[in-house]
Every structure is written in structure tokens, then in C-alpha cells.
Amino acid sequence: MPLIDYREVRRMIPLRRVLDFLGVFSLHPVRGVYRGACPLGCGQGRNVATFDFARNLWYCHRCKTGGNQLDLWVRAREYQMWEGAVSLCIAAGLPVPWIVGSDSPPKLLLNRDDEWPP
């Protein structure tokens, strides 16, 4: 399986954009961060989750789950990390940051603009 540069995926796609993809729009600022409903749908409370856009981190105080934007996408879509990273890049319309020297990526997962090796 080809390797993906997960750090680069997180650099390219900020938390705000992942929340947009997931349909999380109703957030309000509280002391330098934002509060809103859990993006995983764990509860009805509208202030149970905290989102820090400066650090691209989130945490739900109800289900005790959090992480970075890629962690959120993977959990919300119920993917494994590798397929979640590929699907997030595709959703964002960005090339998957393959690691040079790993196996060649599967042809059907490549975007039109992807080239191998990168």
C-alpha cells in the first residue's frame, strides 16, 4: 500500500474546511475558540464541542473524543486513516500527498492531476 504524508494532508486542509464538508456551520466564539454541537452527533447540546481553528484541534466534552481535522474526518465517515486521508483530499479537490518511494497508488484513487511519483 502506498504511503501518505498525513502531516501534509493536515497542512493542506484546515479544520474549518472539514467542518464545512461535514455540514457543521452553527458555531459561536467563546474566549478565543469556538463552541458548537458535536460533529459526530453524540448529543443534542449545542455547546458540547470546542473547536480551535488556530491549532486545528477539536474536542467533544460529552463523548470525550477529539483530535485534529483528519481524526475528525476519519471518525465522522467511519474510515480507516489511509482511506480517510485519500477521501478528504478528493473531497477538497487536492492531490493526495503520496510519499516518494512507497508503492505506487491505486489507479482508481488518483485524481486527474495526480502524477506518480509526486
C-alpha positions in Angstrom: 0.0 0.0 0.0 1.4 3.4 -0.9 2.2 5.7 2.0 0.5 9.1 2.5 2.1 12.2 4.2 -0.6 12.7 6.8 1.1 15.9 8.1 0.8 17.4 4.7 -2.9 16.4 4.5 -3.5 18.3 7.8 -1.5 21.3 6.5 -3.4 21.5 3.2 -6.9 21.1 4.7 -7.8 23.2 7.8 -10.4 22.2 10.4 -12.8 24.9 9.3 -13.0 23.3 5.8 -13.5 19.8 7.3 -16.4 21.2 9.4 -17.9 22.7 6.2 -17.7 19.3 4.5 -19.4 17.7 7.4 -22.2 20.4 7.5 -21.2 21.9 10.8 -22.0 25.6 10.5 -23.5 26.8 13.7 -20.5 27.8 15.8 -20.0 30.7 18.2 -16.9 32.2 19.6 -16.0 31.7 23.3 -12.7 33.0 24.7 -10.6 32.5 21.6 -12.1 29.2 20.5 -15.5 28.2 19.0 -18.3 26.1 20.6 -20.9 24.1 18.9 -22.7 20.7 18.6 -20.6 17.5 18.4 -19.7 16.9 14.8 -20.1 13.2 15.5 -23.7 13.6 16.7 -23.2 12.3 20.2 -25.7 14.6 21.8 -28.3 17.3 21.4 -26.4 20.0 23.2 -25.2 22.9 21.0 -22.2 23.8 23.2 -20.7 20.4 23.9 -17.8 20.6 21.4 -14.8 23.1 21.3 -13.0 24.0 18.1 -9.6 25.7 18.0 -9.0 26.9 14.4 -5.6 28.3 15.2 -4.3 24.8 16.2 -6.7 22.8 14.0 -8.0 20.8 17.1 -11.4 19.9 18.3 -12.8 18.1 21.4 -16.3 17.0 22.4 -16.9 17.2 26.2 -19.8 14.9 26.0 -18.4 11.9 24.1 -14.8 12.6 25.3 -13.5 12.5 21.8 -11.2 14.9 19.9 -8.1 15.4 17.8 -7.1 17.1 14.6 -9.1 17.7 11.4 -8.0 14.4 9.9 -9.1 12.5 13.0 -12.5 14.2 12.8 -13.0 13.3 9.2 -12.0 9.6 9.8 -14.3 9.2 12.7 -17.2 11.0 11.2 -17.0 9.0 8.0 -16.0 5.7 9.7 -12.9 5.3 7.6 -9.5 3.8 8.4 -6.8 6.5 8.4 -5.4 5.8 5.0 -8.8 5.8 3.1 -9.9 8.8 5.1 -6.9 10.8 4.1 -7.5 9.9 0.4 -11.2 10.7 0.6 -10.6 14.0 2.3 -8.1 15.1 -0.3 -10.6 14.1 -3.0 -13.4 16.0 -1.3 -11.2 19.1 -1.1 -10.1 18.7 -4.7 -6.5 18.4 -3.8 -3.9 15.9 -4.8 -3.1 13.1 -2.3 0.4 13.8 -0.9 2.0 10.4 -1.6 5.3 9.7 -0.1 8.0 9.2 -2.7 9.5 5.7 -2.7 6.4 3.9 -1.4 4.3 1.6 -3.6 2.5 3.2 -6.5 -1.0 4.4 -5.6 -4.1 2.5 -6.9 -5.1 3.9 -10.3 -8.7 4.4 -9.4 -7.9 6.6 -6.4 -5.8 9.1 -8.3 -7.2 12.5 -9.1 -6.8 13.6 -12.7 -4.0 15.9 -11.7 -2.1 13.4 -9.6 1.1 12.0 -11.1 3.3 9.2 -9.8 5.9 9.6 -8.5 4.9 13.0 -7.0 
